[in-house]
């Protein structure tokens, strides 16, 4: 038994001057829609090359809603402390109608200090804002009204229109801490995490999943749903995989490290990545490349290897692998990788899109 397979996007190509920057997103989503993948996830990141193609997941998801017919369309993630929850509920209700009831969102607290130029007052208490706004969005989605002041200062009741097609908005919480896994279980939400978020350590993943399963079972009587993001490339042989994936991953992580350094530099009291020299930076990148390509929670390799790895991740408690495919590999190679990955789905009898809450 393998986990569900979905596509995940987080390109480091923003800022490059070229046409068709969204070609990979649109074409791979169409392929995934026809070949049994469960979902397509697009993130929220602002004002930097790493992830900056994806400033607003509701915009990318609206495009995908009219381009696809079967696949679940998800935000991975909406950074709720940056957003007005009324606007989030309204936008995603529209996309729910455009997609005929196929949307879902992962909600995140955010972490990069420079993203919060959009809402500087919510940075320090971003975790509190995250859960407060989840509750507001859930209520609005169910048809509840909220009271807010209008332009003249009068308090009015507001509800979202159009009414969404799904009675409940499927929700994930994005994170890595024990508190996130516990809170998701208490609230009856799904969990989105990454192999990097558990330090590519299978024992740590099992421990955190155990916290979540125990908590959601105690509060809601069910096992919940765990999605693990992993960089994904399926090649013909190990030599080709190394030639194609290693250089792409290295460049990708160089951009990631620049993003980390920008965050550290933006937090006046924090000493971290911005203090690293070239030698230390190179060591970190080399180690992370090895983890992403060859670690115990990696999803890069031949079809035979990735089939075994999918079964292994399932045994660790992973319900869904969110395959991050746009880490610098060229379009044709990504499409060939998805062709191979679709064989895994076909051999398993097809992914299904579950009713998730």
C-alpha positions in Angstrom: 0.0 0.0 0.0 1.4 3.3 -1.0 0.4 6.8 0.2 -1.6 9.1 -2.0 0.5 11.2 -4.4 0.1 14.9 -5.0 2.1 17.7 -6.7 3.7 20.5 -4.7 5.3 23.7 -6.1 7.9 26.0 -4.5 10.1 27.2 -7.3 13.3 29.3 -6.8 13.0 30.9 -10.2 11.2 34.1 -9.3 13.0 37.2 -10.6 14.3 35.5 -13.8 13.3 37.4 -16.9 11.7 34.9 -19.2 8.4 33.9 -20.6 6.2 30.9 -19.6 7.3 31.0 -15.9 4.0 29.1 -15.1 4.3 26.6 -17.9 5.4 23.8 -15.5 2.7 24.5 -13.0 -0.1 24.5 -15.7 1.1 21.5 -17.8 2.0 19.2 -14.9 -1.4 20.0 -13.2 -3.1 19.0 -16.4 -1.1 15.8 -16.5 -1.8 15.0 -12.8 -5.5 15.6 -13.3 -5.6 12.9 -16.0 -3.3 10.4 -14.3 -4.8 9.8 -10.9 -2.8 12.2 -8.7 -4.7 13.4 -5.6 -4.0 17.1 -5.4 -1.9 20.0 -6.6 -0.5 22.4 -3.9 0.7 26.0 -4.5 2.3 28.1 -1.7 2.4 31.6 -0.5 5.8 33.4 -0.5 6.5 37.1 -1.1 9.1 39.4 -2.5 12.1 37.0 -3.1 13.4 34.5 -5.7 12.7 31.4 -3.5 9.0 30.8 -3.8 8.3 34.3 -5.2 6.4 33.0 -8.2 3.7 32.1 -5.8 2.6 35.3 -4.0 -1.0 34.2 -3.7 -2.3 30.6 -3.8 -5.8 31.7 -4.5 -4.7 33.2 -7.8 -2.8 30.1 -8.9 -5.7 27.9 -7.7 -8.3 29.9 -9.6 -6.3 29.2 -12.7 -6.1 25.5 -11.9 -9.8 25.3 -11.1 -10.8 26.0 -14.7 -7.9 24.0 -16.1 -8.7 20.7 -14.3 -11.6 18.4 -13.6 -10.7 15.9 -11.0 -7.8 16.8 -8.9 -8.1 18.5 -5.5 -6.8 22.1 -5.6 -5.0 23.2 -2.4 -3.0 26.0 -0.9 0.2 24.9 0.6 -0.1 27.2 2.5 -2.1 30.3 3.2 -0.1 32.4 5.7 -3.1 33.4 7.8 -1.4 36.1 10.0 -0.8 38.1 6.8 -4.4 37.8 5.6 -7.9 39.0 6.4 -9.8 35.8 7.2 -13.0 37.2 5.7 -11.1 37.7 2.4 -9.6 34.2 2.6 -13.0 32.6 3.1 -14.5 34.6 0.3 -11.7 33.9 -2.2 -11.7 30.2 -1.6 -15.5 29.9 -1.7 -15.3 31.4 -5.2 -12.7 28.8 -6.2 -14.7 26.1 -4.6 -17.5 27.0 -7.0 -15.1 27.4 -10.0 -13.7 23.9 -9.3 -17.1 22.2 -8.5 -16.1 21.6 -4.9 -12.4 20.6 -5.1 -10.6 23.1 -2.9 -8.7 22.7 0.4 -6.1 24.8 2.2 -3.2 24.3 4.5 -2.9 27.2 7.0 0.5 28.4 8.2 1.7 30.9 10.8 4.5 32.1 8.5 8.1 32.5 9.6 10.0 34.7 7.2 10.2 38.1 8.8 10.3 40.0 5.5 7.0 38.5 4.4 5.4 40.5 7.3 5.9 43.8 5.6 2.3 43.0 4.6 1.2 42.8 8.3 4.1 43.8 10.6 1.8 43.9 13.7 1.0 40.2 13.6 4.5 38.8 13.4 5.2 38.4 17.1 1.9 36.7 17.9 1.6 34.9 14.5 0.8 31.5 16.0 -2.1 32.9 18.0 -3.4 34.7 14.9 -3.2 31.5 12.9 -5.6 29.5 15.1 -7.9 32.5 15.7 -8.3 33.0 11.9 -8.8 29.3 11.2 -11.8 29.3 13.5 -13.2 32.5 11.8 -12.8 30.9 8.3 -14.4 27.7 9.4 -17.4 29.6 10.7 -17.8 31.7 7.6 -17.5 28.6 5.4 -20.4 27.0 7.3 -22.6 30.1 6.7 -22.0 32.0 9.9 -21.9 35.8 9.9 -19.4 38.0 11.7 -19.8 41.5 12.9 -17.4 44.2 11.6 -17.4 48.0 11.3 -18.1 49.4 7.9 -16.6 52.5 6.3 -18.8 54.8 8.4 -18.0 53.0 11.6 -21.3 51.2 12.0 -21.2 47.5 13.0 -22.8 45.3 10.4 -23.1 41.5 9.9 -21.2 40.0 7.0 -21.3 36.6 5.4 -19.4 35.2 2.4 -20.9 34.9 -1.1 -21.1 32.8 -3.2 -21.8 30.0 -0.8 -19.2 27.3 -1.1 -20.2 23.9 -2.5 -18.4 21.9 0.2 -20.2 21.9 3.6 -16.8 22.0 5.4 -13.5 23.4 4.1 -10.8 20.7 4.3 -8.0 22.1 6.4 -4.4 21.3 7.1 -2.0 22.9 9.5 1.5 23.4 8.2 4.4 23.0 10.6 7.1 21.1 12.3 6.9 21.5 16.0 5.3 19.1 18.5 2.8 21.9 19.4 1.7 22.0 15.7 1.0 18.3 15.6 -0.8 18.4 18.9 -2.9 21.4 18.0 -3.9 19.9 14.7 -5.1 16.8 16.5 -7.0 18.8 19.1 -8.8 20.8 16.3 -9.4 17.8 14.1 -7.3 19.1 11.2 -4.9 17.5 8.8 -1.1 18.0 9.0 1.2 19.2 6.3 4.9 18.9 7.0 8.2 18.2 5.2 11.0 15.7 5.3 13.3 18.6 6.1 11.0 19.7 8.9 11.8 16.4 10.8 15.5 16.7 9.9 15.2 13.8 7.4 14.9 11.5 10.4 12.4 8.7 10.2 12.3 8.1 14.0 11.4 11.8 14.5 8.7 11.6 11.8 7.2 8.5 13.5 7.3 10.3 16.9 5.5 13.4 15.6 2.9 11.4 13.7 2.3 9.4 16.9 1.6 12.6 18.8 -0.9 13.7 16.2 -2.6 10.3 15.9 -3.0 9.9 19.6 -4.4 13.4 20.0 -6.9 13.4 17.1 -8.1 10.0 18.1 -8.7 11.2 21.7 -10.5 14.3 20.6 -12.3 13.2 17.5 -12.2 9.4 17.3 -10.3 9.2 14.0 -6.8 8.9 12.8 -6.5 12.0 10.7 -4.4 12.6 7.6 -0.6 13.4 7.4 0.9 14.8 4.2 4.7 14.8 3.8 6.3 17.1 1.3 9.4 15.6 -0.4 11.4 16.8 -3.4 10.6 14.3 -6.1 12.3 13.1 -9.2 12.0 9.6 -10.8 14.7 8.7 -13.3 15.7 5.8 -15.5 18.9 5.0 -13.7 21.1 6.2 -10.8 23.7 7.9 -13.1 21.1 10.0 -15.0 19.3 10.9 -11.7 22.6 12.1 -10.2 23.4 14.2 -13.3 20.0 15.8 -13.5 18.9 16.2 -9.9 22.1 16.9 -8.0 23.1 20.1 -9.8 19.5 21.3 -9.8 19.1 20.6 -6.1 22.4 22.4 -5.3 21.3 25.6 -7.1 17.9 25.4 -5.4 19.3 25.1 -2.0 21.7 27.9 -2.6 18.7 30.1 -3.2 17.1 28.7 -0.1 20.1 29.6 2.0 19.9 33.1 0.7 16.3 33.2 1.9 17.4 31.9 5.3 20.1 34.6 5.5 17.7 37.3 4.6 15.4 36.2 7.4 18.2 36.2 10.0 19.4 39.6 8.8 15.8 40.9 9.2 15.5 39.9 12.8 17.7 42.3 14.7 18.1 40.2 17.8 18.8 36.9 15.9 22.1 35.5 15.0 21.9 32.7 12.5 22.4 32.0 8.9 23.5 35.5 8.1 26.6 34.8 10.1 27.8 31.9 8.0 30.8 32.2 5.8 31.3 30.5 2.4 32.8 27.4 3.8 30.0 26.8 6.3 27.4 27.6 3.7 28.9 25.1 1.3 28.9 22.4 4.0 25.2 23.0 4.8 24.2 22.9 1.2 26.1 19.7 0.5 24.6 18.0 3.5 21.1 19.0 2.6 21.5 18.0 -1.0 22.6 14.5 0.2 19.5 14.3 2.5 17.1 15.4 -0.2 18.5 13.0 -2.7 19.6 10.0 -0.6 18.2 10.4 2.9 15.8 8.0 4.6 12.8 10.3 3.8 13.9 11.1 0.2 11.6 10.5 -2.8 14.2 10.7 -5.6 15.4 7.6 -7.5 14.3 5.0 -10.0 10.7 3.8 -10.2 11.7 0.7 -8.3 13.3 2.7 -5.6 10.5 5.2 -5.3 7.9 2.4 -5.1 9.8 0.9 -2.2 10.2 4.3 -0.6 6.5 5.1 -0.9 5.7 1.8 0.9 8.3 2.7 3.5 6.9 6.2 4.1 3.4 4.6 4.4 4.7 2.3 7.1 5.9 5.4 9.0 2.4 6.8 9.0 2.4 9.0 5.9 -0.9 9.2 4.2 0.1 11.4 1.3 3.4 12.4 -0.4 3.3 15.9 -1.7 5.9 15.7 -4.5 7.8 18.9 -4.9 8.8 18.8 -8.5 9.9 22.4 -9.5 13.3 22.6 -7.8 15.2 23.5 -11.0 14.9 20.4 -13.1 14.1 21.2 -16.8 10.5 20.9 -18.0 11.0 17.8 -20.2 12.8 15.9 -17.5 10.0 16.8 -15.0 7.4 15.5 -17.4 9.3 12.3 -18.0 9.6 11.9 -14.2 5.8 12.3 -13.8 5.2 9.7 -16.5 7.2 7.2 -14.5 5.5 8.2 -11.3 2.1 7.7 -12.8 3.0 4.1 -13.4 3.3 3.7 -9.6 -0.3 5.1 -9.2 -1.5 2.8 -12.0 0.1 -0.2 -10.5 -1.6 0.6 -7.2 -5.0 0.7 -8.8 -5.2 4.5 -8.9 -5.0 7.2 -6.2 -8.3 8.3 -4.8 -9.3 11.7 -3.5 -10.7 11.1 0.0 -13.2 13.3 1.8 -11.0 15.1 4.2 -12.0 17.4 7.0 
